[in-house]
Amino acid sequence: MLTTTPRSRWFCLVAAIAVAASAHAQPYTDPEVWICPKKDAAVDLLVPGDDWLNLRQRVAGVKLYIDWINTADSSWLRKVAGLQVTHGLKVTVECGGTVAFAGLDENNGVNAAAIELSKILKLYQAGGWVDYLDIDGPIRRLLWPKLADTEWNGFRHSDFTVQTAADQLMNYLDAVKTTIETGYPQHPIQFNLLTNFANWGYRGGPSYHNRTRVDGTQILHTGNDPPYGQDFGDYFDVLTTVMTTITADPRGLAFAGLTVDIPYDYIMGIRLTPARTPSWEPSTVDWFARVRDLESVAKGYGLAFNLIVNSERGGNTSDPLFYNDTLAMAELYRARGGLADALRVQSWYAYPVTITPETAPYAMTALTHAVGHAMSPAGLSDRDNDGDVDLDDFAQFTPLVAGPNQPPVNYSADMDGDGDCDLDDVALFIASFTGSL
């Protein structure tokens, strides 16, 4: 005989109401999840087998760097193409776009496109293609070209303005788009603007390190009050100029998305900055709120919002720290109301070392799978993080249901990402219910 408790009867009643009320609700789509290990480990993703079978069924694609493609042999490139053809995965390639070595003049955009096309076309010749280009810092590269590759701080200011740099970026986009459309019309390419967000100011606020760049050196601003240093400039102004320029361009150009690079250490405000007196404390800025505002601005332009999730300290220390920090970053951004369209689990650090198999503790494939699960209704429903969705989770979830069009008590309870926690979210919880396992 089936027995029930008051809590289970309450669960059944709410479940019935939620399912009925959400019959006509819009279907929820999990954010895309991408994986991008460092180069010497990326080969682990190309070996045939079942080392990351579960992740392949969840992940949207892999992200590669343009110089990997340029220096890879034909066998490596054919394996990348196999991920696309056989497994239906997409490929994003990170590139520089308006690279300074293409010339700091009015021909930069066209010349830079020719340089980078000569590299990415090697993948096409191997039977693959590029779905997206993540164009890393194209405005900064023209405003602040490096004096030398070995000098991270050794930048000089060029004669470019944000507007003239944006004009060259348009020429770059047009040259790449035209070449791909002409030669490979079955595989249209899309473009994302990528920003190293911590190194820009925003809406008049400071950059993470609160410094002003001058040729080859920096001025460190002291204290926590204005005037602020913005390193390369104000990214709100840059994005406004770029989007105004691309909208007015008659060549049919478009950005698909904005990709944001701000590792865990920076978004948490715990990364050390150069010493000064009085000291500057990055933790006085709400970096989560700043990134969320940028997300809102990007979506206002019709751009997808792609967030790179990783950890500088974890990447320099160990696989477990990288795993824990990166997963925490994804969960915290969601809990703060962030709704990234895609999360890119990406490392350019020494760690993680272990990429596959996905069953290995702290492997990058395991981490990417965990990030995807954490952003799904099933992951969000497991309120006590014990691996199931049961009445204990329901007891924690129900106080968070505030009703339609009401700001949620906790954004992680807004499972469908529509800005409230109502019966549609309850229905997603019910659909994820497993009982105690």
Secondary structure, 3 states (H helix, E strand, C coil): CCCCCHHHHHHHHHHHHHHHHCCCCCCCCCCEEEEECCHHHHHHHCCCCCCCHHHHHHCCEEEEEHHHHHHCCHHHHHHHHHHHHHHCCEEEEEECCCCHHHCCCCCHHHHHHHHHHHHHHHHHHCCCCCCEEEEECHHHHHHCCECCCCCCCCECCCCCCHHHHHHHHHHHHHHHHHHHHHHCCCCCCEEEEEEEHHHEEECCECCCCCEEEECCEEEECCCCCCCCCCECCEHHHHHHHHHHHHHHCCCCCCCCEEEEECCHHHHCCCCCCCCCCCCCCHHHCCHHHHHHHHHHHHHHCCCEEEEEECCHHHHCCCHHHHHHHHHHHHHHHHHCCCCCCEEEEECCCCCCCCCCCCCCCCCHHHHHHHHHHHCCHHHHHCCCCCCCCCHHHHHHHHHHCCECCCCCCCHHHCCCCCCCECHHHHHHHHHHCCCCC
